[in-house]
């Protein structure tokens, strides 16, 4: 169905569009201003009109408008949304702010539900996460002298069907991985991400930043363990060369794919005092792994996990995704049963976000036509099922393993309009995950696709984003080297 929304003013375009998409996630939604009435009426199957009142208090008007429009859409569809009118990535910022103001939980709950129409269940989740975040952050320095260090490794053994992250196939880049590490080292040596490198920088000015020590250190991807053991060792040596990691309360390497984990790589991680790793199955159903392009088996996941335990890692995270193609409630239950048997220290429960850039929605049919997919019929008519019941089963599984929710975020186009939640046993939480979500501290990030965030004293957040494309990133670094060295 084609849905048109007619506005008489241009304010709140994004908010209105996001709200309509929450009710109609699989439909085409277009926003038109008053001058486009004829075009809007001609092009749409369903036309909605929204009057934007005069604005004095922008937030108050926005909240009121979204509530009224939500009720209209709810009446039309006969549905309510678990997150009410909220469409932002970081909903826990709302109760976090109120907790910092000293408001009691009963008042916080009423304000959330009156203002945003959030369900009882999601209100409980928001407050619980905010309380845990606040407790965990109470012992962390968040001032101007504090930051977290992130290095991105944009390579994976294969690219998952649903993936839109900054990742490239190992086979395509395996002969240039050392060149990539050279580029990251140059960035680290500058003490600033490439996007921040001023034109005036000279060789004598390129020095590591020794004035501040990172609070947390995180190597993400992609799949960092796509690197060889020697390359992984080099990467971690580089981080230690240019930054004093002695004050880090945690050091994480997102090992991720089971088919990239070896005893040699685990030995390297232990040598560099890595305290937390991930072994991410996404699902424990072989048919789904084959379908989404993860070239490993369920047994590989179990072997990698046990290998990590035997190597001495006592803080292992596992990620799962709900809403994967073809999976229903009993498939998710099978995944949860097998994960409980492994007994990880934390579990991150993701709701699949099917984005336009992913192969799921963009070019599966084209790949079949080009002969890249031999059997397209297995994709035809696949359902993407996620529901409150399915995600609640996952949350109950985490609770049975002694975990509590400690961070939370949402994305566009999430199946079921739900959320991603990190659960962990006490003392096994990932502070970096909280810091990246709550945006209370600088995240200094290096590598292709890495996003640096700076937080000013007045709370303003600025982003410095490196090129996602590895080739473009390497070219930019090469240009900088030639110009300044």
N, C-alpha and C positions, 0 to 999 in steps of 0.2 A: 504494500500500500504506500502511496505517496502522500506525505503529510506536509501541509503548508501552515506556517504560523505567521499571522499578520500582526505586526507591531505598529503602533502609531508614533513611536519614538525609538531611537537606537540604543538606549540604555538597556543593560542586562541581556544583550543578545546571547552571550555564551551561557548564562545561567538558564535562560528559557530553553535554549536548544538542548542542553544537557538533561534537563528535567523531562522534556518530551522523549528524548532517546532512552531514558530510563524506563518509560512506559512502553515504548515501541522500539526495542533494541535492534530488531531485524528489518525495520522499515526505513525508507528514505525520508529524511526530515530537512526541510528548507525554511529559512527565516527570511521574511520580506518586510521591508519598511513600507510606510503608507503610500509612497509613490508607485509601488509595484503591485497594486491591488489586482489589476487585470491579469497580469502574468501569473500571479499567485493563484487566482481562481481558476485559470485555464489549465494549470499544470498539476493541480492537486486533487486527490480523491477525498481527502478530509482537510477542511480548512478551519483553523482555530484563530480567533481574534483575541488579542491581549492589549488592554489599555494600561499604559505606563503613567502612573500619577506623577504630579510635580514632586521634585525631590528636595527635601530639606535635610533629613538624616538618611544618607544613602543606605546604610546597613539596615535600618529599620524598614525602609520602603522595600528593599530587596527581599528581606525575610517575609514581610507581609504579602508581597506579590507572589512569591513562590508558594506560600501556603495556599493562597486562593487558587492559583493555577493548578497546584497539586490536587486540590479537592475536586476541581473540574475534571481533570484527567482520571482521577480515581472513580468518580461517578460514571464517566463515559466507559471505562474499561471494566469496572467492577473489581478492580484490584487495588491493593495497597502495596507500598514498597517497604522492605525492611529498614532501609536507611532514610525513609521519608524524603524530605526535600534536599538532603545533603548529596552533593555530587563531587566534592573536593577529594583530593588524594589523601589528606591527612586529617581525618575527623577527630582524632584524639587531641588535637590542639585545642578544641573547644573545652572539654572538661579539664584539660591541663591548666588552661588559663584561669578557670574558675577555682581550681584547687589552690593555685598560687595566691588567689585573692582571699583564701581562707573560708570559702563558702562550704557549708555542710553538704553531704552527699544528697540529702533529700531535696535541697534547693537546686543543686546541679541537675539532678534527674528531672525535676519539674521544668526547668528552663529548657533543657534539651528537647523534651517531648512537646512542650507548648510551642517552642519556636520552630523546630525542625520536623516534628511529627515522626520521630524515630521510634521504632518498635521497642517494647520492653526488653527483649533479648539483646538487641544491638546497643541499647542504652547501657545495659549491664556490662556488655563487652567493652564499650568505650571507657566507662568509668574505671573498670578493673585494670585495663591496660594503662590508662593515665596514672592511676595510683602506683602501679608497679614501675612505670617509667620514672615517675618522680622519686620514688624510693631509690632506684638504681642510680639515678643521676645525682643524688644528694652528695655522694662522695667523690664526684668527678669535677675537676677544674674546668669551668666553662668561660673563663675570662678571655681577654684579648691575647693572652700569651698561650692559649690552648688551641690545639688543632688535632685533626686526625689525618693520617696518611693513607692514601689509596693508590694502588697500582693496578692497571687493567691489562689483562692478557686476553686478547680478542680471538683466540683460536679454540676450535672444538673438533673432536674426532669426526662428527657429522653435524649437520644443521637440522634441528628438529623442525617438524612440519609447521608448528605454530610460532616459531621463533621470530621475533623482530628486534632482538637485542643486537648489540654491536659484536658480532661474532663472524669468523671466517673459517672455512674448512682447513684442517691441518695440512692435508695433501697439497692444497694450493699454495701454502706458504712455508712448508717445512724447510725448503732450501734458503729461506730468507729470515728465519726466526732469529738468528744471531744478529742480523741487520736490524731487526726490530728491537732487540735488547740494546744494541748500540744507541738507537734513537732514544729509548727510555732513559738510558744512562746520561745522555746529553741533557735531557730535560731535567733529570734529578740534579745534575751538576750545576744547572742554572739556578736551582732553588726555587723555581717557579714553573708553572705549566706553560706549554708553548703558546697558548692563546694569550698569555700575559706578557710575553717576552717583548720588551720595548725595542724599537729600532736602534736606539742609541747604545745598546748594551755592547761592551767591549770585552775582550778576553779577560782582562784583569778584573772585571766586575763579575765574572761568572764564578761565584763561590757558593758553597752550600749554606743553607740557612741554619746556623748553629745556635741562634738566640732562643729558639723555642723547641721543645721536645714534644713529639706527638703523644697523645693520650692513648690512641688505639692505632693499630696497623692492620690493614685489610688488603689482601690480594684477591681480586675478583675477575670475572670473565663474562662470557666465554668460559673456558676451562683452563685454569692455570696449570694443572697437571698434564695438559697437552704438551707442555715443554718437556724435554728430556730431563733426566735427573741432573745432568751437568748444567743445563740451561736454567733449571729451577734454582740450583745452587748459586749460579751467577746472579740471578735476579735478586735473591735474598741478600747476597753479599753486597750488591749495589745499594740496596735500601739501607743496610747497616753502615755502609761507607759514608753516605751523604746525610743520614739522619741518625741521631742518638735514640735508639729504640728502648733504652734501658728503663725509661719511665712508663712504657706502655702497660696498661692494665690487662690488655689482651692482644694477641697476634693471631690473626685468622688467615688461612688460605682456603679458598673455596674450591677444594679438590673436585667436587662435583661428579663428573661422569665416572662410573665404576670401571669402564673399559680403559681409563687413562691412569689408574692408580696401580703402582708397583711397589714392592718392598724397598727398592732403591730410592724412589721418590719420597716415601714415608720416612726413610732414614734421613734424607736431606732436611725434611721439615722438622724432625726432632732435633737435628743438629743446630738449627736456627731458632730453637725454642718457640716454635709455633704451638699455640695452646689450643686452637680450635680449628677443626676442619669440617667439611661437608662431604657426605656420600649420598648423592641425590638420585633416587630411582625415578621420581615423578609418578610412577605406577609400578605395581608388582604383578601386572598382567602381561604376559608375553605377547599376546595378540596385539595389544595396544602399543607396546614398545616397537614391534615390527611396523605397525601402521604409521607411527609418528616419526620414524627414521632414527631411532636410537639403536645403534648397532651393538647392543649388549644384551645379555640375558638376565632373567631374574636371579639366576644362580650367581652370575657375575657380581651383582649387587651384594648378595650375601657374603661372597668370598672377600670382596673389597672391604666391607664393613668389619668382618672378623680379622682381616689382615691389619686394619687400622687399630683395632683393640689390642691385638697381639704386639703391635709396635709401641703400645703404651699411651695411646690417645684416650683421654678420659672425658673429652668434650667433643662429641661427634653429632653434627646436625644432619637431618634428612629432610629433603623437600618432597612434597607430593603436589600434584595438580588435580583439582576436581573439575569436571566438565570436559575431560579429554574425549576425542571423537569415539563414539560407540560405547563408551562406558556408562553403566547404570549403577544403581545403588549397590547391588550385590558385588559388582567389580570393585568398587571403592572399599567395601567391607573386606574383601579378600586382601587388598593392599594393606589395610589397617591391621588385619590379623598378623600378617607376616612382619610388618614393621614392629608391632608390639613384641613379637618373638625376638627380634634383634635388640630391642630396648635401647634406642638412641637417647642422647641427653637432651636433645631439643628436636622439635618437629615444626617445620614451616608449612602451613596449609595454604596453598594458592588456589584461587578461582581463575579458571582459564579466561584470559582476555583475548578475544579474537579480533585482531586489528586488521585494518585494510591492507597494511603492508605485508602481512604474513601470507605464506603460500596457501593457507587454508581458504582465504577469501580472494586471493588475487589471481593465481595462475596455475592451479592444479590442472584445469582442463587444457590450458595451453601447453603445459609440460607433457600431457598425454598425447596431444596432437603432434608434438615435436618428437615423440618417441622416447621421451625421458622416463615416462611411467608406463610400464608394460600393461598393468591391469588397473584401469581407472574405476572399474565397477566396484571395487572394495571401498571407494570413497563416496560413491553415489548414495545419496539419501542418509548419510551418517548423521546421527543426532548428537548434539552437545548438551548433555544433561547435567545441570547442577540445581540444587534446591536447598531450602532451609533445612530439610530433614537430612540430606546428604552431608552438608557442612557441619551440622550439629553432631552427627555420628563421628566425624573426624575430630571435633573438639572433645567429645566424650572419650575418645581413644587417647588423646593427649593427657587428659585429666587422669585416666587410669594409670598412665605411666608416671604420674606424680608431677606433671608440668602445669605451669600457669601461663596465661597470655601476657606477653611483655612488649610486643610492638605490633602495629597494625597499619595497613594502608590500603587504598582502593585505586582502581584504574578504570579507564573508560572501557566500555564494551565487555564488562565482566559478566560471565554467564550467571544468571539468577540475580544479577544486580547486587552481588555479595561483596566479599572482601578477601584480603590476604592477611593471615595472622600468624605471628611467630609465637610458639610455646616453648618453654624451657623449664627444666628443673631449677630450683633455687641455686644460684651460684654458677649456672651454666648459660646465662643469657649472653647475647652479643650486644655490647654497648654501642658498637659502631652502627648497628641497625637502628638503634634508638636515635643516635645522634644525626644520622642521615635523614630520618623522618621528621624529627622535631626541629631541625634547622636552628639549633642553639649554638653551633660551633662551626668554625671553618673546616671544610673538608678539602684538603689539598690533594689533587688527583693527577696522575700521570699515565700516559699511554693513549693509544688510539681510542676515541670515544669516551675518554674520561671526562667527568664534569666536576670542576672545582666550584665550591660555594664559599663565598666570603660573607661574613655577618658583621655589619657595622655596629657601632655603639647604640645607634638609634633603632636597631633591629632590621635595617634594610638588608636584603639578601641580593647579592650579585653572583652571576654564574659565568664561568669561563669554560667553554666547551671545546675540547679538542676534536679534530675531524674524526668521524666514525670510520670512514674508509681507510683501511690500512695503507694503501698505496698513497693516498693524499697525505696522510699523516707523515709517512716516511719522506715524501717530497718536501713537506714543510720543514721538517727537521733538517734535511739536507741543505735547503736554502738558508736556514738560520745559521748553520755551521759555516757555510761558505761566506756569508755576509759578515759574520762577527768573529770568525777565527782566522 
